[in-house]
């Protein structure tokens, strides 16, 4: 049975960029474009009366900071996954956006080509990020990580954690993800709905303790689930 497409709204003050993002969303059968706002006021008025699965937010809005839009929308609809699409790649904006409730952060340069895949990944529980943002977040985490204490003279025996176990179908999905297939393509190859694929991906992320497909593939290879 075909699944309902993922509904997507966006707020972007640049008319050309808004039109391009809208075209990408409308071209993906698994997505349903429902609203494109030019400013925060327009988006918030609509958002207060309409449910949506995914919200794309530009940070440089003319009437209200993007982080405040994220904060208000996250409070109104906690189930809505919010992702930033912006030109601002600095650490301050990134941290403010995540603190406000964003679950993904993409830079406009190079965003459009993979936007549909990123939106589906976000809806499935992932946290899509542009490589620059991911590197900054990793650098911040490493800087905040406490120094490792000196090794004891008699180290305790190592504790070997049991590797996570994935079901046969989850392994099949993970293999197709690693090979670069989109969710609709995976659904077609497995003869299941896109929603089923998204559920498998969400379960894989949870079992591997990761947030996006790159981390999932890397972790799976580290523990021998993928060649």
N, C-alpha and C positions, 0 to 999 in steps of 0.2 A: 504494500500500500504506500502510495506517495506521501511524503511528509510535507508539512506546511513549510513554506520558505521562511527564512529568517528575516524579520522586519528590521529595516535600517532607517534611521533619521540622521541628519547631519546639520551642523551649523558652521557656516563659512562665509565671511563677508566678501571675499573676492568672487565676483560673478563667474569669471572664466574657470577658476578652480572648482567652484561649486558645480558648474555644468559638467566638467570632466569627471569629477567623482561620481556624480549622478549617473552618467553614461556607463561607467564601469559597473556600478551596482545593478543597474537595470539590465545589463548584458548577461548577468549571472543568474541562471534559472533557480538556484537555491537561495537567492536573496530577493527581497521585495522592498523596493524603495517607497517610503511612506511620507517623507517630509524633508524639505531642504530649506533651512532658515538663513537669512542674511545677517541676523544679529541675535544677541542673547534674549532680548525682550520677546521677539517673535517666537523663538524656540521655547522659552519657558512657558509662555501662554499656551502653546499647543501641547507641550509635554505634560502640563498639569491635568489635561483631560484625555490623553491618549496613551495607551501602552505601546511600548516598542522593545524589541529584543536587544538591539545594538544602537548606540549613539556615538557618532563621530564628532569630535569637538576641535575647532581651531582655537588656539590660545590667544591670538591677536585680534580679538573682537572689538568693535568700536564703542560699545556701550557698557560692557562688563567684562572683567578679566575672565579668561577661559577657565581658570581654576575654580572660580566662584560658580560658574555654570555647572562644572563637574560636581561640585559639592552639593549644590541645590538639587540637581537631577538625581544624584545618588541617594539623597534622602527621600525624594518623592517616589522613586522606583528602584529599590535596592536590587531587584533581579535584573535590571538593565545593565548590560556590560558596556562601559564607556571606554573609548579609545581616543587618544589625542592624535591629530594630524596637523603638523605645524612646521614652520621654518625654524623655530627656536630649539637648538640642540644643546643649550647650556645646562649645566647641572642644577642650577637654582629652579628653572622652570620645570625640569624633569621631576625633581623631588617634590615640588609644590603640587604638580599634577597627580603624582602617585599618592601623596598624602591626602588629596581631596577625594580620591576614590577611583582614579583612572586605573584600568587593568592592562592597557597597552599604550605604546607611544611610538608613533611613526613620524619620520621626517618627510616633508613633501617631496624632496628630491628623490625620485625613484619609487614613490609610493604607489602610483596608479597601476603599474604592471601586476603587482601581486596583491592588490587591495582586497579582491574578493576572497582570496585564500586566507589573508590575515583576518578578515571579518569572521569567516567560518571558524577559524582556529580560536578566535576570541570567544565566540559563542559556545564553543565546545569546552571551554575552561582554560584555554591557553592565555599567554600574555605576550602577544607579538610586540617586538621592538626592533627598531632599526639598529644595525650593528654598532653605530657610534653610541647610541643610548645604552645598549647592553654593555659595552665596554666601560662607559662611565659608571654605570650601576655596579659593575664588578669591582672597579677601582675603589668606589666608595665603600663597598662591603669589605674589601681587603684592608682599607685604611682603618675602618672601625673595628675590625676583628682584633680581640685581645691578643697580646703576645703569648706565644706558646711557652709554658713553664719549662724550666730546665728538666732534662731527662733524669729520672731517679737512678740511683746506683744499681738497683735490682728491679728492672722493668717488670711490670705485671704481665702475665700471659695475655697474648692478643685475643680479643674476642671476635670471632668470625660471625658476622651477621648472615643469616640465610638470604640469598638473593630473592628478589620478588618473583612470584610465579604468575605468568600471564597465561590466559586460556588460549586454546588453539586459534580461535577467531581473533583474539587480540593480537597474537603473534602475526597472523595473516595481515591484519590492518597495519601493524607496525612496519612490516616488511614493505608494504605498498607505500606507506608514508615515507619511508627511507629512500624509496626509489623515485620519489618526487611526484606521485599521483595526487591530484586534488581530491577533496572529499566526494564530489559527484562522480568522479572517475572511479574511485574505490567502490562506491555504492554500486555502480554499474557492473564492475568486475565481480563483485561478491553477490550480486542480485539481492541487495538489501536496500533500505531507505537511507538517505543522507543522515537522518536523525539517528538511525542505528549506528552508523559509522561514527557520528559525533559522540554517542554514548560510549562506544569502545575507546575512542581517543581520550575521553574524559577519564575513563577507568585506568587506561595506560598511564596517563599523566599522574594520577593519584598513586598508583602502585610504584612508579619510578620516582615519585617526589620531584617532578619537573613541571615547567610552566609553558613550554612551547615545543614544536616538533624538532627543532635543532637540539635542544637539551635532551629530548626523549631518545633520539637516534644516537647521540653521543653516549648517554648513560647505558643504553641497551648494548652498545658495542663494548663498553667497558666491562660489563658483567657477563658478556658472552651470549646475549640473546639474539644478537645480529652479527654476521661475519664482518 
